[in-house]
Amino acid sequence: AIEHMKKVEQAFFGSPDDLMKKIEEGEIDVNDTDFEGRTAVMMMTARGAEQVVRQLIDRGADLNRINMYQGRIPMSALDAARQTNRKALEQLLLDSGAKSGRDIQAEQLADQDK
């Protein structure tokens, strides 16, 4: 599992085209996470790779996964777009049903109370 996470992390920091090739070839899954719990759609949003984000959405990327930034702040792909001031990506994610980490966490907590 650690070897696979290393492969995922390398793909996230490599070229966006290389990342898509690895996903297309089944080497990594569209929703795999790195050591920090980040997904490809979070990382490519932060990097501003709009075409790749569109491809990830088309391939079924989970836009409402969260990772706990610094172990306490819930972050989603939408938060990544807002933090890096990428307005076009923010709109694309919103149009695709993405929510903020805080909203997702609140929903998860509400579901646990049921």
C-alpha positions in Angstrom: 0.0 0.0 0.0 2.9 2.4 0.8 4.5 1.7 -2.6 1.1 2.5 -4.3 0.8 5.7 -2.4 4.3 6.7 -3.5 3.3 6.1 -7.1 0.1 8.2 -6.6 2.1 11.0 -5.0 4.6 11.0 -7.9 1.8 11.1 -10.4 0.2 14.1 -8.6 3.5 16.1 -8.8 4.4 15.0 -12.3 2.9 16.3 -15.5 -0.9 16.4 -15.7 -0.7 14.4 -19.0 1.3 11.7 -17.3 -1.3 11.6 -14.4 -4.1 11.0 -16.9 -2.1 8.4 -18.7 -1.6 6.5 -15.4 -5.3 6.7 -14.7 -6.3 5.6 -18.2 -3.9 2.6 -18.0 -5.3 1.7 -14.6 -2.0 2.2 -12.8 -3.8 4.5 -10.4 -7.5 5.1 -9.7 -9.2 8.5 -10.3 -10.0 8.6 -6.5 -6.7 7.3 -5.1 -5.2 9.5 -2.4 -1.6 10.5 -1.4 -0.1 10.4 2.1 -2.0 13.6 3.0 -5.4 12.2 1.8 -5.4 14.4 -1.3 -7.0 13.3 -4.5 -6.0 14.0 -8.1 -8.9 16.4 -8.6 -7.7 18.4 -5.5 -4.1 18.5 -6.7 -4.9 19.4 -10.3 -7.3 22.1 -9.2 -4.6 23.6 -7.0 -2.2 23.5 -10.0 -4.8 25.1 -12.3 -4.9 22.2 -14.8 -8.4 22.9 -16.0 -8.5 20.4 -18.9 -7.3 17.6 -16.6 -9.9 18.5 -13.9 -12.6 18.3 -16.6 -11.2 14.8 -17.6 -11.1 13.7 -14.0 -14.8 14.8 -13.5 -15.7 12.9 -16.7 -14.0 9.8 -15.2 -16.1 10.0 -12.0 -13.7 11.8 -9.7 -15.3 12.2 -6.2 -15.5 16.0 -5.9 -16.6 15.8 -2.3 -13.8 13.9 -0.7 -12.1 15.8 2.1 -8.6 15.7 3.5 -7.8 17.2 6.9 -5.4 20.0 6.3 -3.0 20.2 9.2 -5.1 17.5 10.8 -8.0 19.8 11.6 -9.3 21.8 8.6 -11.5 19.9 6.2 -10.4 20.7 2.6 -12.1 19.7 -0.7 -11.3 20.4 -4.4 -13.6 23.4 -4.2 -11.5 24.8 -1.3 -8.4 24.2 -3.4 -9.9 26.3 -6.2 -10.8 29.1 -3.8 -7.4 29.1 -2.0 -5.5 29.4 -5.2 -8.0 32.0 -6.6 -8.9 29.9 -9.7 -12.4 31.3 -10.5 -13.0 29.2 -13.7 -12.2 26.0 -11.8 -14.3 27.1 -8.9 -17.3 27.6 -11.2 -16.7 24.3 -13.0 -16.5 22.4 -9.6 -19.7 24.2 -8.3 -21.5 23.3 -11.6 -20.4 19.7 -11.1 -21.8 19.5 -7.6 -18.7 20.2 -5.5 -19.0 21.5 -1.9 -16.7 23.0 0.6 -14.9 20.9 3.1 -16.7 22.5 6.0 -20.1 21.7 4.3 -19.2 18.1 3.6 -17.9 17.6 7.1 -21.1 19.1 8.6 -23.2 16.7 6.4 -21.1 13.7 7.5 -21.6 14.7 11.2 -25.3 15.1 10.7 -25.5 11.7 9.1 -23.7 10.1 12.1 -26.3 11.6 14.4 -29.2 9.9 12.6 
